Amino acid sequence: MTEYFADTLFDMLSRAAEAAPAIGAPGRPWLSHGALRTLARATVSRLNAMGIGRGDRVAMVLPNGPEMAAAFVAVACGATTAPLNPAYKAEEFDFYLSDLNARALIVQQGMETPARDAAAARGIAIVELVPGEAAGDFTLLSELAGTPAQGGFAGAEDVALVLHTSGTTSRPKIVPLRQINVTASATHIGAALALTTADTCLNIMPLFHIHGLIAAVLSSLAAGGSVSCTTGFNAFRFFSTFDEVRPSWFTAVPTMHQALLGLAARNREIIARSRLRLIRSSSASLPPQVMTEMEEVFGVPVIESYGMTEAAHQMASNPLPPRAHFPGSVGVAAGPEIAILNEAGDVLPSGELGEIVIRGRNVTAGYENNPDANAKAFSNGWFRTGDEGYLDTDGYLRLTGRLKEIINRGGEKVSPLEVDNILMDHPDVAQCLTFAMPHAKLGEEVAAVVVLREGAEANEHGIRDFAGTRLAAFKVPRRIVFLDEIPKGATGKLMRIGLAAKLGITA
């Protein structure tokens, strides 16, 4: 059977039952799919009356929650959305608003944010979003008036969403994602998880990030299901919200899953009476030990997926039972076509290590105004992910890490993920992150930060001895730093690059 793809977001929204719940939030009435379609029409019409249309950039600085989800969907039906992290400082807002060439900034009425001053200083119109009674319902207030160059609903090749890459080592790059990119990814996620109209996702991910926008919100709506949007991740509030919403699934990054595991024992009754069908993990590698423990505690399959912004999120996903899913694998191709290339650009056979490359409907057509980055990123129609790994004989993808995170110890290459997985087997280790520290003669040396389990008393010598029984000597961390918490990025991901400098470790 040929998989159906909507060409546009509005087309994708048009398939669900009128009265079926679409967007919700704990303690508030649901917005139905019919009401969401009405909201999308009204929003496109309102934007057009402001002179904003297809291809115009609309920056969004909104609290995490149902209005952010609904505004993203509704605005993207007729313009280009540019969600920004509400936690940015004034200088960051100034950079991003300028870099995006935003036509307008949507902020929630009454919300204090330095984005307002940054927009005003650049002559960017501010549009106030006023929440309605139902979760996600809103109206837009603005004195803007005009006629857009292109009005009406967006077309298949129009850009629906622009996001910046994280820019850990260089200036952030703009990733434009077309309507066909985001609808394809949402459909692929729904297919991988067998989502139906009966499914409800509990969203705990930030909605300025591709994971929350596409995996939680759009995949749910594309399947005709529903998504309940929290104000953000709070491990201590999660289980009461989980009990109230009764979701069939949720998706998160590994650090969030680990935080939930720490509180699961005191919430056994809530877990036992849930209607949970699966848990999804993405945006960073899930330690196999965490997957195993999650499945034991929650009693459902934990489906690890592999995504990145340039692919409109999902590239691979472990399949649902009865098909096998393996700890330490990100599954099979679940969206774009996947191959492994060597440095010469040749496609490698299964089992051989190289750079993971993708192509297909999910994938961006290229970075904006960045020919150098595009020349490096695209090779014979393939997009180079910058990740290293291999495909096994059954087509399952195994990651060994980001190419730029692989530790080069005097010519000996060390995969931080491999070291992580060994350290996580130590009974006293709750979390760890292996990274490169500078070394005067070798260039780089292996180091790790470790968070111990509550009450544990392991020391550096003991953990190094443990690792030495399982790893070649050159892979054993020469330095182990004990922390109460490992530094995270804005989306909850652990950040290897730059960690040595952040911890004050020098050659």
QUIVENHU-V41443 format. One line per field, one symbol per residue. ss: DSSP state (~ for helix, > for strand, _ for the rest). psi: psi as a letter, one per 30 degrees, with the letter a starting at -180 (. if undefined). burial: # if it has 9 or more other C-alpha atoms within 8 Angstrom, else .. Layout:
# QUIVENHU-V41443
ss = ???
psi = ???
burial = ???
This chain:
# QUIVENHU-V41443
ss = ________~~~~~_______>>>>______>>~~~~~~~~~~~~~~~~~>______>>>>>____~~~~~~~~~~~___>>>>______~~~~~~~~~~~___>>>>>_____~~~~~~~~___>>>>>>>______>>>>____>____________>>>>>>_________>>>>>~~~~~~~~~~~~~~~______>>>>______~~~~~~~~~~~~~___>>>>_____~~~~~~~~~~~___>>>>_~~~~~~~~~~~~~~~~~~~_____>>>>______~~~~~~~~~~~__>>>>>>>>~~~_>>>>>______________>>___>>>>>_____>______>>>>>>_______>___~~~~~~~>>__>>>>>>>>>>_____>>>>>>~~~_>>>__>>>_~~~~~~~~_____>>>>>>>>>>>___>>>>>>>>>>_______~~~~~~~~~____~~~___>>>>_____>_____>____~~~~_____
psi = kkkkkkfleeeefgflkefkkdkakkglkkkleeeeeeeeeeeeeeeeffgkakfkkjkkjllkaeeeeeeeeeeffgakkikkjfflleeeeeeeeeefhkelkklkkfkkkfeeeeeefggkkkkkkjkaekkfkllkklfkkaklejaakllefkkekklklfheflkkkkjkklefeeeeeeeeeeeeghkaffkkkjkglkggkeeeeeeedeeeeefgalkkjlglkjeffeeeeeeeehlfllklleeeeeeeefgeeggeeeeeglgkelkkklflkjkeeeeeeeeeefglkjjklkllefghckelkkllkflkkkkfkgalkhclkklkkaffgkkllkfkkakklllaffklfllkhieeeeeefkjhfkkjfgkkalklfggkkkkflkeffkkjihfkkkjeeeeeeeeffkffkelljklkkkkeefdklklkkkkllkflgkleeeeeeeeffflkeffkkfkkkklfkkklafggkkjekgeeeefgkl.
burial = .....########..#...#######.##########.###.####################.#####################.....#..##..##.#.#######.....#######...#########.#######.....###..####.#.########.#....###################.#..###.################################.##.#..##.###.#################.##..#..#...#.#.######..##########....#####################....#.##########.#####.....#.#.########.####..#......#..###..###########..#########.#####....###########.#.###.########...##########.......#..##.###..#...###..##....#.#...######.##....#..
